[in-house]
Every structure is written in structure tokens, then in C-alpha cells.
Amino acid sequence: MRFDAFLASALYSSALLLGQVRAEDVDDAPSSAAAESSTSTSVVKPTFTPTNVKAPFFEQFTDDWESRWKASHAKKEDSKTEEDWAYVGEWAVEEPHVLKAIEGDKGLVVKNAAAHHAISAKFDKKIDNKGKTLVVQYEVKLQNGLECGGAYLKLLQDNKALHAEEFSNASPYIIMFGPDKCGATNKVHFIFRHKNPKTGEYEEKHLSSAPMAKIEKLTNLYTLIVKPDQTFMIQINGETLKNGSLFEDFAPSVNPEKEIDDSKDSKPSDWVDEARIADPEATKPEDWDEDAPFEVLDEEAAKPDDWLDDEPAMIPDPEAEKPEDWDDEEDGDWIPPSVPNPKCEDASGCGKWEQPMKRNPDYKGKWTAPFIDNPAYKGVWKPRKIKNPDYFEDKTPSNMEPMGAIGFEIWTMQSDILFDNIYIGHSIEDAAKLKAETYDIKHPIESAEDDATKPKPSDKPKSPMDLKFMDDPVLYVREKVQLFITIAKRDPVEAIKFVPEVAGGLGVLAITTLAIIIGAIGMGSSSAPPQVKQAVDKAKDATKNAAAAAKDQAAAAKDQVVDAATSGAEKIQAEVNKRTTRSSTSTE
């Protein structure tokens, strides 16, 4: 029963203390919300005008986009599972709903989260970049961010059996390029399928060290340039983040090794590959004592002259008094708590003096033979090399197979990924011109609107008393406790008066901890140890005034908590109604 009373009191005091803190901060919330709602942007937005840039394939998703793009309804092939995955994800062409920069500028949008999406568009004429520069460029706008999913495109291999309705992950592609993120993985893919000139088989070549994608709600421009000199370049927003060679920066490499290990070769049974061995001629010295201890008594040590043999290190606290409500029959014999003996503070020590231990100069440990170079060592064995029967040398991997279509085949946990201004051609200059007419216009407008709508950082509180719990709970608690400690060093009573919430909280914590200890001990015995009982009594007396002060302040804030909670609920409901209306409008 005594344990239950303590625990109930502690929980009640904690609740009142938290109520006081939240009431103060929630009361200030309306003014902050009003300040945020008053923020607006007055950026002038231009109107979309189609560009006159020409390319083998170019897409700005104008009104006739459906004549080019077809969604796939095929089944997704997965050798790792027997489950069938259908491309049920929907697509739409619409203006962005997040940070729109150009009026009437539309893009291809992924409409469903946690779904498989596939859509493709055939080229009017196959794209063959043999002996030419290949430029692949497009915009990606992650309107809801990207936690796990892809936003890459595929350039599909040209063939007569290429049907948009059957486009899937199994459809052969030549290049896969673009951002992909899931958990710690964040990269810009560049994968190309290379044809083995000897076997005619295709093999994926993955960029070994890919740059990181930009995961933000602003529009980002991804550019891939493959040159006939067998080099490539990856740019994001016009900035080159990766330069490399098609020969050196991909795994597996384009060309296999000229020589390979002979799989039929094996290591001889008498091959010695131990470089060092224990000296077989070494013997343990006669004076080597393996049983010698690591430490021995310091025979040279002498007891200090001021050592107090007859004084104990700990003595009963002479200032301790038996509590008035102590019942010897119920609580047992009262024993005062022990404190350090003050007589030992100015002496070298108290009690029985014993010689200290020191490192044994004769200690050597277990003897082992030293190591020497192995005279029979032959080195690390490797199988002999033979000519690679599958060797070939492709000097122009940039001459990729012809491409007949573009497709997006992705799975993502976030919806509303927007693609726009897709350029696939051979002119670096035309791609740069398109960037100037599209990305370079919308990006500063998006950035300005994004900056204008961000919450304004509030002025840093000049004093711990100006802090609000809801602004930064960790900082609030840390600064309040630090203030309490600083004042308590000078005057503990003043600290309790000036920062009552910390004093009350510390008191509640101490009483609760001790109450739990007493309750746990009480389950196994009829009476608690005298030291614990006395500590509880001291804690109760020390925090009585602080807890009462915190309770009074919390009671005074009760009406503020109710009003603030009601006001907060009304605000939340209004926001829900607003978002529901916006969502239903977007769906329609």
C-alpha cells in the first residue's frame, strides 16, 4: 500500500508538471501559426511555350502525347518468386502541384504509390549512334520526395516484336539511366547492355562508382553523354559529376581478360606456402620461469607515519537522527547511515595497512620459440595461366545496338514523380539550348517559391526563461536543468523558487525511483532496510515544497491547457478538411 501511494503521487505530479509545460507552449501556438499562414510568394510565373529544338526523339508532353505513349498492362516477370506482378500503376499528364514554375507546363506523372508502373513510346525512326555522340537528357521532379523507388528511363532495343502493350522488365533494353533510391542506396544508374561479338549474347555493364541522385521536390535535370571516343559524362543540372571510360569504369568489364586461370591446374601436394615458421632449433633458456607471477609484494614499501591503524574508514553519521515515525517492531532496529571518517581525510589512510603489489621484474610468461623465415617456402601458389578461349576485343563499345523506343518501367513507394523535357539525340549544343529554355527558367522560380514557403527561423531565445517546450523539447530540458544547477550552486532554495519545474521533476523522479525499490524489496521481506527508509524520508522532505509549488502552477495552467487543446483540435480539423478538399479535387 505504501508503494502504491508513492507511485500514484509521483505519476500525478509528473502529469501536472507536463500539463504546465504544454499549456505555456500551446498558448503561444496560434501566433506562430498565424505568422506562417501570412507567408506568401509573389514570383511572376511565365506561360509554357513549346521549344523549337529538334531531335530524333523529343517530348514535352503536349496535348497530343497519348498518340505517342502507351501504358503497359503486361505481367512482370520475376524469377525469384512465383507471384505475378501486374503493371497496375496509372499515369497522367498534368501540371505539378508542388512548386509549379511555368503556367501550362505539363509532365508525365506517376499516380500511384507502392505500385508497378510501365509506359513506353516508339521512336519514329530507330536511333543508331554508331560513330556519333549520344545525348540522353530529361527532368525529374519528386513532388512527394523519394524514400524507395526508381525514376530512371530505359532506351529499348529496336526489334519488330516491340509492342507497347507488352512492355515489361523483361523487354530488352540498351541503356538504363536515371536516379534510384531505397534506404541507404542512392545512385544515378548508368547501365548498358553489351553484345558479345563471339557468342551474340548480351551482358549488363554497370557503372562502378555512380554519383548520388538529388532527392528533393525541385526539378532536377539528368544528362548522359556517350562519346565516340569511348568516354562518357553524367551531369545533374548542368554540373558534371562523373567522367569516365566505357572500358575502365564498368563491371564486368567490356572486354574479358586475354588469359585466365587454368581450372584443371591444382596445387602440388609438397607445395610449401608458409612464409615463416617456429625455429625448430630454439630451446627454452634454463632461467626461464614460466610459473613466475605477474605481480609480487613490494618489499621496499613502508607504512606511512601518519597512517591511522585504529581508525575505521567509514563511521556512523553523527548527525543522523532516528525518524520520529520509525517503528522498531515493524521497521527493525534503526541503524544510522555510514559516512567517510573525517579523520582519514588528512591522513594517508585508515584501518589495517597492507603492502602494495608491484610488477614482478622476473616475470616472462609462457615461452614460445621465435619465428624464422621458412627455408622451404615457395611463395603463394597460383594456377597457371592459359589463353582465354572466350576472349574478344571490342574497341568501340559506344557503338551500341540500335534503339527503337523509350520506356519508364519502375516501382516506387512515392507517387507524383514527374518527368518532362526528354531529349534523346546527338547534339550536346541542342541539349544545352533546351536546358536554357526550360530548366534554367523554372529552377530559380521553384527555388524562390520554396524559400518563401519555408518556415522562418525564429530568433534564438536570449535567456533559458524564454524557451518554449514545444519549440525544442531537448533544448528546453537541457537549458532548464543547467539553469537550475547554476543557481543551486549558490543558493539551493533560490533555485527551487526560480526553476520550480526542474525541482519538482527531480523530486518526483527521486521519490518514484525509491518507491519502486522499496516496493520491490517489500515483496520479498516484511520491512525495508533502514538506510533506504531514511533516504526516502529525506527525499520527501527535500522536495515537498518544490512539488507543492509545481502543483500550484500546474493547477493554475489547467484552464490554459483545455483552451489550447480545444483550439489546437479545431486547427487540426480545419487543416484536415482543407487537405481532403484538395485531394478530392486533384483526384477528380
N, C-alpha and C positions, 0 to 999 in steps of 0.2 A: 504493500500500500504506500509506503514511504517513497519507493522508487517511482510509482505511478504519479504521485503528486508532483515530484520534482520534474519528471518528464513533461507532464501536462503544462506546468508553469513555464518551462523552457520553450516549448512549442508555441504557447500563447504569446510570450514576449517576443519571440522571433517573428511571428506573424504581424504583430503590431509594429515592430521596427521596420519590416519590409513595407508595410502599408504606409508608414510615414514617408519613406524614401520615394515610393512610387507616386504618392499623392503630390509631392513637391514637383516632380518632373512632368507628370501628366498634365498638371495645371498649366505648365508653360508650353505644352504641345500645340495648342491652337495657334499661337502667334507664329511658331515655326512653320506650321503647315500653310498659314496664310502667306508667309513670305515666299515659300516655294511656289505656291499657286500663282503668285503675281509675276513670276518669271516668264518672259516671252521672248520670241525672236522676230526680228523684222528683216530677215535676209530676203533680198529680192531673188526670185527663182525664175530662170529662163524657161521658155517653152521648147519642147522637143522638136527638132528638125532633122530629118534623115540626112546622113552624110553622103557625099558623092564618091567616097572611097570604093574602089573596085577590088575584088579578089576572087580566086577560084571558089571560095565559099565565104560568105559574109552574112551575118544575121544580127538584126536589131529588133526582131520580134514586132514587126509592124502588123497591121490588121490582117494581112494575108498569110500569117505564119502557119495556120493549120494546113495550108496546101503543101507545106514542106515537112512538117514534123508530125510523126505518128507515134502514139503511145503503144507500148508492147503489153500483151496480155499472155505472154508465154509463161511456162513453168521454169523456175530457176533450178538449174542442175547443181547438186551438192553431193559429192562422193562420200562425204563424211557422215551423212545421215540419210535415212530413208524418207524423211519428211519432205513433202513438196512445198516449195515456196512460190507463190504466185505474185506477179508484179501488180499488186492492187493499189499502189500509191497513185494519187491523182496529180495532174499537172494543170497549171493555169498560166496565162499570160496577163500580167497586171502590173500596176504601178506599185512601188514599195510603200509599205505602211509605216516603215521606220526610217526616219531621216531622209525623206524624199527631197531630191535636189532639183530635178527638172520636171516641170509640169508635162504630163502626157508621155513621159519616158517609161516604157514598159519592159518587163523582162520575163523570162521563163521561171516559174516558181514551183518548188516542191511543196505540196499542200498538206501532206500527212506526216506526222511523226511516227517513228517506230514502224516503218513500212518499207517494202521494196519498191523502188521506182525504176522504170526503164522507158526511154523515149529516144527516137533517132530521126535523122534527116539525111536523105540521099543527096550526094553531090550531082549537079547537072552533068559533070564530066569528072572522071576519075583524076585524082591528084597524084602525079608521079614526080617525085623530087630528085630523080637521078641527075646528078651533076648540078643541082640547084640548092639554094638555101631554103629551108623550110621554117616558116614562122607560124606558131600557134599562140593565139592571144585571146583572152576572154576575161570578163569581170565576174567576180563572186561577191555577193552581199549576204552575210549571215545575219538575217534580221532577228533571229532568236538565239544568236550565238551558235556554238557547236561544241557539244560535250563528247559525242561519239557518233561518227559518221563520215561519209566522204562527200566531196564536192568536185570530183575530178571528171574529166571527159575522156572519151575513147575515140580514136580515129580507126574506123573499121576497115578491114581488108576488103579490097574490091573483089567481088565474085558475083556470078549470075544468080546464086541462090540467096542473095542478101534481101530478106524481106523484113520490113519494119515491124510487122505484127509478131514476128518470131524472134526479135532481138532479145538476147539474154546474156548472162555471164559467160555462156559457152560460145558466144559468137566470136570468131577470130578477129582480133584487133592488131594493129601495127604499133600504135603509140597510146599509152595511157599517161595523162599528165594532169596535175592539179592537187589541191590540198586534201589531206586526210588526217583525221584526229580521233583518237579514242584513248581516254586515260592519259598515261604518260607519253603515248605515241603521238607525235605531231610533226608531220613532214609534208613536203611538196613532192609527190610522186613524179618520177620520170622513168617509165618502163618502156622498152621497145622489144618487139618480137623479131628475132633474127633468124633468117633461114640458113640452115646448114647446106652449103653448096654440094656436099658429097652425098648426104642422105636425103635432103629435101625436107627434113624435119625442122620445126620451129622451136626456139627456146627463148624464154623471157630473160632479158638482161635488165637488172635492177640497179639504179643509181646507188652507189655505195654510201655516200655521205650527203644525204639530201638536206636542203635548207628547211627551216621551220616555216610553217604557214602562219598567216596573220589571222588570229581568231578575234574578230571584233565586228561590230554592226555597221561599220563604214564599208563602202565599196572598195575592193582591192583588185588590182589588175595583175593577172598572172601571164607571163610571156615566156615561151620556149623558142629558142633559135638553134637550129641544127645546120651547120655549115658544111659545104662540100670538102673542106679541109679536115674533116672528121673531128671537129670540135663542137661544143655546144655551150649554151649560155641560158641561165634561168634568171629572170628578173621579176621583181614584185614592185609594182607601182613605178616602174622605170628604173629602179635601182638593181644593179647586178649583184646577186647574192651567190651565184655559183658559176664558175667557169671550169671546163674540163675537157677530157678527151674520151671519145667513144671507145678507144682501146684500153684506157687505163683506169677509168672510174666506174666500171660496171662489174657486177658479179652475177653469174660467172662471166669470165672474160669472153670477148667476141671470138678470139682465135685460141684454140687449145694449145697445150704445150707440145713442142716438137718431140720431146722424149718423155716417157712415162716409166714408172717403176714396173719391173718385171714381176708379175703376180705369181710366177712359178718359182721365183728365187726364194730361198729360205736361209736363215742364219745357220752357219755350221755349228755343230754340237760343241766343238772345242773353242768357240769364239769367246774371248775374254773382254767384257765391256765395263769392268770395274776399274776406274782410273786410279784409285788409292785403296790400299789395304792396311790392316793392322800389321805392324812389324813382327814377323814370326820369330825373330831372334831376340826381341826385347824381353827382359825379365824384371820382376819387381825388385827394387832395392831392399837390402836386408833391414834398413832402418825405417822402412815404410810401415807405419802402424795404421791399419785400416779401422781399428776399433777406438782410436783416439777421439774423445768427444769434441764437439764443435766449440763449446764454452766450458770454462773452468772458473773456480772461485778465485777472486782477486786477492791473493795472499798479502799483497802490499797495502791493501786498503785498511784504513784505521777509522774507528768510530770518532765522529766529530766531538769536540769538547763540550759543545752546548746541546748535545743530544739528550733528550728528556726520557729516560727509560721508564720512569714511573708514571708518566702522563699518557692517558689514552688519546688516540687521535680524534675520537668522537665522544661527546658528553651529552647528557640530557639538557635540553633547552631550559636554562634557569628562569627565563621569562614566561615560559608556557604555563598556563593555568588550566585546571580541570574545568571543563564546561559545566555550567550550572545544571543543565538538564541531563548530565551523564548519570546513567543508572548502572551501578556496578553489577547488579544481578542480571540485567538484560544485556548490557554492553561489555561486561567483563572488567577486569582491573584496568584502570586508566594508566597509561604509560606516556610520559612526555616525549615528544619527538627529539631526535638527536641532532646536534649541530656540531660543526667543527670546533675543536678545542682551541680557544683563543691563545692559550699559552704556547701552542705549536707554531703560531704564525711567525714569531720572531726567532724560532729555533730551527736547526737543521732537520729535526724530525722528532717523533714521539713513538713510544712503545719499544718493543724488543728490536735491537739493532742486529742486522744480519749482513754478512759480507756480500758485496755485489758480485755478479758474474762478469767475466771478460772473455774476449776471443782467445781460443787456445792456439798459441803460436806453433804447436806441434801437429795441429790438425791438417790432414792431407786428403782424407776421404778415400773412396774406393779406387784402387789402382787399375788403370787400363793401359794397354800397350799403345804407343804412339803410332800414327798413321804415316805411311811412306808411299811414294809413287810405286804403282804396280808394274814390275818389270815385264809382266806378260800382257799388259794392256794393249789392245789392238785398235781402240777407238770405238765410236758409236757405229753400230752396224747399220747399213742401208742396203736395200735391194739394188741390184744393178739396173741401169737404165737401158731401155730399148726404144726403138723408133715407135712413135705413136701411130698405129695404123689408121686412126681417125683424124689425123692432123690435116688441117687446111689453113690457108691464109686468105682472109678477106681484107683487102686493102681499102675498101670503100664501104664500110657498114652504113654510112649515111645514105647510100642508095637503097632506101628501104622499098619494100613491096608497095605497089600502088594502093591508094586508099580510096574507098568508094562512098563512105558515109561517116557521119559523126553521131555519137550517142552518149547519153548520160545513163549509166546503169549503177545505181547507188542504193545503199541502205543507210538510214540516218535516224537518230533519236530526236532530232530537232526539225521542225517544219519551217516553211517560208525561206528556204535558201533560194536566192535569186541569181540567175545567170543572164548576162547581157553582153552585147557588142562582141560577138565571136568572130574572130578573123583567122582564116587559115589560108595561107598563101606563101609567096616567095619574096616579098619586099619588106625589108626592115624599115624603110622610109615610110611606106604606106601605113604600117602598123603604128609607127610613131605619130604620124599625122592623125590617125584615128584616136590615139590616146589624147592628143591635144584637143580634139573636137568633142570628146566625151568625158573621159576620166578626169582630165585636168580641169574641167568646168565643174563637174559635180562634187569632186572630193573636197575642195575648200568650202563649198556651201554646206555639205554634210558635216564637216568639222566644226564650222561656225555654229550650226544648229545644235550639234552635240555638246559643244562647250556652253552654249546658252541655256540648255536644259539640265545641265548637271547641277546638283545641289551645291549652293555656295558654301565654302568652308567658313564656319563661324569663327569669330575672334577667340583666341585661346584665353581661357579664364586667367585672370591675373592673380587670383587667390583660390586656395582649396575650397573656401566657403562659397565660391561662385560656381563650382562644379555641379552638374546635374547627373544623376544616376543613369538616366536613360540615354544620355549622350555617349557615355563610355563607362560601363559598369566597372571594368577592371581598373581604369584610371581613378574613378571615383573612390573605390575602396582603398586603393593604394595610397592616394593622397590624404584621405581622411585618417587612415591609420598612422601615416607618417606624421601628420599634424598632431595627433593625439600623443604619440611618443615624444615628440619635441617638447610639447608643453608639459607632459608628465615628468620629464627630467628636472624641470624647475619647480613645478607645483602640481602634484597628482590631483589634488582637489580641484584646482582650476581646470585641468584637462578634462575631468569628468563633467564639469559645468559647461565648458566651451564646446566639447565634442561628445554630447551625451549618447549619440547613436553608436559610436565606437565602444564607449564604456559599457553600455547596455548589451551590445553584441558580444563583447568579450566575457561579460558576466554570464550571459546565457550559455555561451559555449563552455565555460568552465564548469558551471553547475550541471549542465547536461552530461558532460563527459564523466564527472564524478558520480552523478546519479546512475549512469549506466554501469560504472564499475561496481558501485555498491549493490545495484540490483543483481548483477551477475554473480558477485560474491555471496549475496544473500541467498541465492538459490542453492548453494552448497553448504551453508552454515547458518546458525541462528543469529550470529552477531558479526558486525563488520570489524575489521582491525581498528584499533584506537586511532592510529595515525591518519587513516582515511577519513574517519568520522570527524576528527578535529579539522582536517583540511577543508571538508565540506562546510563546517561551521564558519571558518574564516572566509571562505569564498562567498557564502551567503551574506555575511556582514559587509564585506568589501563592496559588493555590487548592489546592495539593497537600494541605496539612494539613486545609483545610476539607472537601475531597471525601472524604478518608480518615475524618474524623470522622462525616460524614453516612453514609458506607458502613457504619461500625461500628454506628451507631444503627439504621440500616435492617435490618442483619443480625440485630440483637437483637430487632427487632419482627417478624421473619419468621413465627415461630410464632403471634404475635398476629393477623397478617393471615389466616393459614389458618384459625384458630379462629373469627375474626369472620366470615369469608366463609361458613364452614360453617353457623354459627349464623344468619346472615342468610338463607342459602338455605332453611334449614328454616322460618324465619318466613314467607318469601315463599310457600313451598309450602302452608303452613297457611292463609295468607290466601286463596290461590287456591282451595283446597278449600272454604273457608267461603263464598266468593262463588259458586262453582259450585253448591254445595248450595242457596244462597239463590235463585240464578237458576232452577234447575230446579224448585224449589218454587213460585216465582212463576209459572212457565210452566204448571205443572200447574193 
